[in-house]
Amino acid sequence: MCFRLTLSGQDRAIGLVEKGRQRTMPHPYQNLPEDRFWRSAVADRDALDITGLWKPKLRISHRTRIVTAGSCFAQHFAKALVARRYRWQDHEPGPPGLTPAQRLDYHYGTFSFRTGNIYTPRMLRQWLTWALTDTPVPAEVWGREGRVYDPFRPGVEPGGFHSATEMAASRQDTLAAIRSAVTGAQVFVFTLGLTEAWADRTTGVEYAVCPGTIAGTFDPKRHLFVNHGFAALLADLQAVLQLLQAANPRMRLLLTVSPVPLTATASG
């Protein structure tokens, strides 16, 4: 029996042979696990059976020493760690005898140290610089109704401090707590909160809140609104990493982003 192939038939035959060769030829995708392919990892699975979509770079166990700081969301992160029995560390627990309500009002146990909210990388960079280097904290003091407030954590002391000396002593406790936290932690969790901030035009130092809101007096000639762009945020985070690595080379920084919506903005 004799077969005659047309030109198109020959093409099809060659195509089948080539297809067979492709099946047997080795290539980088042959031995990859199922989770590397959309069909086997997602399309062919029930939605509740999909796994392995997130693979953490850091291995965090219940024994890992974790410290937290950042915007208001960071306090909820810390509570979640404690509720799940992770080793969250509080380096400024406050004086004994305080009730749970008093601890909350005075910002003890909210973060790993009593800075109050740290909204921007610049603010974190400032605190780490003051705590880990010889750079002094600016001598600025805010006032309201005869009481003294810390410009860099004005909300931690309800009703303010009795004097600037008392305020400075309290701040030194916080700086010592930061040093202890950084040198003893294995993972530092920082929650990024805002790009907006208020700063001193001359020194460039950044405040926790706008002067004149909680305490102090707003001066448009002195106080400057800033909305950090990508380059500034990156530079501050790189400086933060350098400070942390110099103090504790084995510690890892884990960044989270606050899901809390803005309550107010000055950028329009």
N, C-alpha and C positions, 0 to 999 in steps of 0.2 A: 504494500500500500504506500502511496506516495502523497506527501503533503506539500502544498504550495502556500507560502506565506506572502501576503501582500506587504507593501512597505509599512503600512500602519500596523499590521500584525507583527512584523519584525520589531518595530518600535515597542510594542506592548510586551513582547517576549524579553527584550533587553531590559525593559523597565522592571519586569518581575525578577529577573536575575539580580539586577542592581538592588532591588528592595530586599531580596534575601541576603545579599552581602551586607547591607546596612544593619540587618538584625544581628548578625554575628560579629560585626566589627566592634572592637572595644571603644568606648567613649566615656567622658567624665560623668554622664548622667546614669549610667547603668546600675551602679550600686548605691545610689543615694537612698536614704530612708524615705518613707512615705510622706513625712511632713515637709519635704522639699518640693512637692508637687501639688498644685491646686486641686486636681481632681481627687487624689487619694487623701489629701489632708482636709479638704473642705467640701468640695462639690458632692462627693459620694457618701458623706457622713450626715447623720442627723445633727441638728444644731447643738443639741445637748451633749453630743459625743465628741465635739471638736476640742482637741487638747493641744498643748505644746505651742500655742501661738506666742507665748511670752516666755523667754528664757533669761532669767536675771544674770547679769554679769558678776554681781556680788553674791557670795553665798553667806546668808545671814541666818544664824541658828539662834535658838533660845538662850545661848550662852554668850552671844556676841554683845559686847559693850557698845551701846548706842546712845548718842546724845542728839538733841534736836534744838533747832532755833529757826527763826524766820517770821513769816507773817502769821496772822491769826489761825490759819489752817494748820500750822505746825503744832499747835496745842492739841488739836483733835488727833493728829498723827501720833503724838506721844500717848494720849489716852488709849488709842487703839493698840499700841504696842503693849502697854501695861495690861489691858484687858485680855490680851492673848498670851500673857506671861513671857513676853520678851524682856530682855535685860536693859530696859531704859534706865538711864542714870540721871539722878537729880543732884547736881553739885552745889546747889544753894537752897537747901530745904527750909531754911528759916529757923527762927528760935522755937524752942519747945513750948508747948502750952497753947498754941494757936488752934482755934477751931477750924474745921474745914472751910467755913464761910470766910473767916479772916485770912486764911491762906490764899483763897481765891482772890479776895479783894486786894491783897498786897502782892499779888503776882508770884507767890511761891508755888513751886510745883507745876507751873504753866509750861515753862521751857526748862532746859537743863541748867540755865542760869538766869538771873533776874534782870534781864535787859528789857523786858517788854517786847513788843513786836519789832522785828527787824525786817523792814519791807524790801530793801534794795540790796544788791551786792555791795554798793558803796558803803552802806551802813555796817554791813558785816565786816567789810575790810577795815573800817574805822575801829570797831570794837576789838578785832583781832590785833590790830596794830598797837592799840593802847595796852592790851593785855600781854602781848608777847614780845614787845620791843620797849625801848626806853622812851618812846614818843609820849609826851605828856598829854593828858586830856585838856582841851581848852578850859580856861577858868571861867567861862560864861555861866551865869546863874539866872534863872527865870524867877519871877515873883508873881504872887497873886494873893490879895487880901492878907498881906503880912506874912505869908508863908513862902517857903523856898522850894523850887522845883528843878529837877535835873533836866536840862534841855534835850538830853539824849535818851531819856526814859521817863518822861514827865508823868506817865500814868501809873507807875509802880507804887507810889506812896499816896494813898487817898488823903486829900487835905494838905499835901505837901510836907516838907521837912521843917523842923523848928529853926534850923540855921544852915548856912552854907557849909559849916564844918561837919554837921551831921550828914548832910547830903554827900559830901566828899568821902566821908568814912564809909557810908553805905555803898557808894560806887566802887570803892576799893575792894569791898567784899565781893562785888560782882566780877571785877577784873580778876581777882584770885580764883573765883569759881570758873571763869572761862579758861584760865590757864590749866586748872585741874582737869576740866572736861576735855580739853584738846589733847593734853598729854596722856590721858588715861583711856580715851575712846578708841574703838576699832572702826566704828562707822559714825560719821557726822552727817546728819540729815538736815539739809537747809531747804526751806520752802521759799521759792521766789514769789513775791507778792505784787510789787509795783515797779513801774519805771519812773513814776513821778515822785518828786521830793522837793523839799525846801532847803536852801543852803545859805551860808554866809557869803556875801559877795567877795569879801576880802580874803578870808581864810580858805573858803571852799568847803568847810566842814558841813556835813549834812545833818539835819535835825530829824528827830523821830516823827514829828508832826509840824504843821505850819505854826510859827510863833503867833501867839495871840488866841489860839483856839482853846487849849487846855490851860495854858498859863503863858506868861511873858507878854511882850508887846510887839505887834507887827510893825516893821519899819520898811517901807518900800525902797528906801535908799540903801538899806543894808541887806535885806532879805531877798533872795533870788529864787524864782521857780525854775526847776530843771526837769526835763523829761528825757531821761537817758536813752540814747540810741544804741544800736547793736555794738558798735565799736567800744563805747564806754562801758557797757555791761560786760563785754568779753574781757576787756582790760582789768576790770575790777575782779572778775571771777578768777582770772589768771593770777592776780596778786593774792587773792584769798588762798588759792591752791599752794602758792609758794610759802605763805605764812604757815599754813597747816603742815605742809611737808617738812618745813624746817623744824617745827616743834615736835612732830610725830610722823616720821617717814612711812610708817606702816599703816597709818590711818587712811581710810577711803572716804571720799565725799560723795554723798548721794543727793542729787537735786530733785526736788519735787516742785510742781507748779500749782499754786493755789487755784481751786475752782470757784472761789468766792467772787461774785460780781462786785464791781466798783460801786461804792456808795456815793462817791463824789469825785469829780475830776476838775482840774484847773487847766487842762489842755484844750478844752473845747471839742 
